[in-house]
Amino acid sequence: MDESGNPTIQEKLARLEPTQMTVGYAEVVLKREDWQQRSQAHRQKLLATHLFPAVRGPEGRYFITDHHHLGRALIEESVDEVQLQLVSDLSHLAADEFWVVMDHNQWVHPYDSNGQRRNFADVPQSLLDLADDPYRSLAAKVRRAGGYQKDLTPFAEFLWADFFRRRIPASQLTSDPNAALQEAIKLAQTSDAAHLPDS
């Protein structure tokens, strides 16, 4: 049961479908390191308290709307199953209508690692197939450094990632990551970022 008394669903991580195209691989590494440092009891507590919000879609498949980084990390750590919190049951819809409803509710983020919107058919069907977006990792680092606050806006950190993508060259992320981070923190405090969630 979740906090509202609704039943949770046990499902294999390998069967969960993403609703985004990318993750920040650096963030996945941090999640794995956190998992490795936990005791067995703390691991079980994490799995019990981090329910994966999911929409039931065509053919009864579950599409998770959050925790993609954690899910990817857990698969890489050989965790088999997690608990889902059902957000909505859209299993009666055909695939094309399903994606329209998902898009309308901001439950899908079909943008690639270049920040370009793609067709829904391009969204990977496995967490293991998510591509790396280094700007998504940068956005998380900026948040942890106090550049902005965590926000409940769907895919908020991808909005920040896109903001930084337009202003910081990709080459700087690899050649001088600390300078890129400092530049991003400064940018997060400017009026250019005023439209972003919890800037």
Secondary structure, 3 states (H helix, E strand, C coil): CCCCCCCCEEEEHHHCECCECEECHHHHHHHHHHHHHCCHHHHHHHHHHCCEEEEECHHHCEEECCCHHHHHHHHHCCCCEEEEEEEEECCCCCHHHHHHHHHHCCCCECECCCCCECCHHHCCCCHHHCEECHHHHHHHHHHHCCCCCCCCCCCHHHHHHHHHHCCCCHHHHHHCHHHHHHHHHHHHCCHHHCCCCCC
